[in-house]
Amino acid sequence: MIPTPITLNGAPGSPYTRKMVSLLRYRRIPYKLLQYGMGSAPGLPKPKVQLLPTFYLPNERGELEAVVDSTPLIRRLEREFEGRTVLPPRPVTAFIDFMLEDYADEWLTKAMFHYRWHYAADADKAGDILPRWSRIAASDEDMAQMKKFIMDRQISRLYVVGSNDTTTPVIEASYERFLDLFNAHLKHHPFLMGNRPGASDFGVFGQLTALTHFDPTPMALTMTKAPRVYAWVEVTEDLSGLEPKDGDWLDPTNIPSTIIALLKEFGRVYVPALLANAAAIAKGADTFETEIDGKPWKQQTFPYQAKCLQWLRNAYADLSAGDRASIDKILGGTGCAVLFQK
């Protein structure tokens, strides 16, 4: 059993921190957020990989351990805390929710990192603000040094998400289409999963906190194209007052065309990246090349996204024959079905 308040370490600029804090608020799970870098986590275990947020939870022996992956964390919280679930109870809707959460966490994040560090104005703002979140009282001289360090490091890491001059048009066109598609969906449903949020809503929210409310270039784009999306992010920050009902989920027998359109975007851009990445990793390659949206794409291989692909395939295999048939029908024509073909 997880004791409360749950302790986690995070930062305002971390989309995954924002994802999980918003989810904890919605689920009304008491938590204690330690601000990363402010010396407020003495004696706590360190994660194998330093990622944010870091949760400190008991393992099967009752020993405190550092846990960092938001998707399995959400599932663990579902097992240990009753009520206000973010996982749709019907398997078909739950599978779509899982796909869209993965899209947000692993593809939409490319846009987040790209816009923040590709454009000078965005990188300049991030360089000014990010270090101050953890050292609010530091001198201007120290902050100038930290700004240079962070900008040099992060700009040099754009290759990790595949951002470069060749892939820029793909990333930016995809984000613009996402804004149009999500805006169209919000005209009919307040959340991706209907009248209540699923895990996918919190995944999208986390990335959008940067894209719509911090980084100047995508923020201006969002305000021009989709002010409704901008407003949705502010609403989703704290949904603790929402009173969801069982009937608020999308009907798995009548998935709206706006969700199908989002799945087509998944198939258009994320599917080729997932498949090419997995194939390259299987061959032991360090990089992969493919074509996304009719344009060349090259980036470093990403082992975690090979795991994501396997988790999607495992979830598909776990569906009953009838539910798989329903999913196959929904995914027909989206470009996603190839992920699950043997």
C-alpha positions, 0 to 999 in steps of 0.5 A: 500500500502506498502511504500518503501524501505521496512524495515526488520530485519535479519541476515546473518545466517538466511536462511529465511532472505537470502530467502527474501532478494534474492527475494526482489533483484530479484523482484527489490523491494527497501528494507532496511535491519537492521542487527539483534542485532546491535541496528538499530531498535529503536521504531519498533514494536516487533513480537509476536514470535521473528523470522527472518526476521521480516518485518515492514509493515502497517496493514489494519489501516495503523499502522506499525506491525511486520510480520515474516512468509516468505510464506504469505509475498511472497503472500502479496508482489505479491499483492502489487508489479507488475511485476517479479512474483515468483508465476507461473500463471498457477494453476498446476505449482503454486501448485507444486511450493507451495509444493516445497517451503514448502518442503524447508522451513519445511523439508530441514531446518531439514538438515540445523539445524542438520548439524550446531549443530550435528557435533562438527566442524560445531557447533564450527564455528557457535559458533564463527561466529553467535554472531559476526554478531550482535556484531562485535566489542565485545571483545574476552572475551565477544565472548567466553561467547556468543559462549558457550551460543549459542552452549549450547542453539542451541545444546539443541534444536536439538530435535525441528527439530527431530535431534537425533542419531536415526534420523541422518541417515534419515536426512543425507540420505535425504539431499544427495538424494536432492543434487543428485536430484536437481543437475540432475534438474539443468542440464536441467533447471536453476531453479526449475520452469524452466527458471525463479525462483519461490517461491520454488527456493528462499525457497531452496536457503535460506536453501542452503546458510547455507548447501553449503556455511557456515557449513563445513560438508554439504559444503564439501559434496556438493562440492564433490557430486554437485558442480553445486548446490554450484554454483547455490546458488551463482548465486541465491544470486542476480538475479536482472539482470535476465530478465524473460519472460512469457514463461519461466515457466515450462509447466504444461502439461509436468512437467519434470521427475526431478521435479517428482523425487523431489516430490517423495523425498517429499513423501518419507520423508516429507509426513509421518512427516506431517501426523504423526505430524498432527495426534499427534496434533489432539490428544493433544500429545506433541511428535509423532513417525512414520517411515520415509524411513524405519527407526524410527522417533520421535520428538516433535510435531510442530503446525506450520507444522500442519498449513502447511499441512492445507494450502497445503490441502486448495490450493488443494481444491481451484484447479478446477476439471480439475487442480486437476485431473492434479495434481493427475496424477502428484502426482501418485506414488510420495507418496504425494497423500495421503495428499489430500485423505479424 
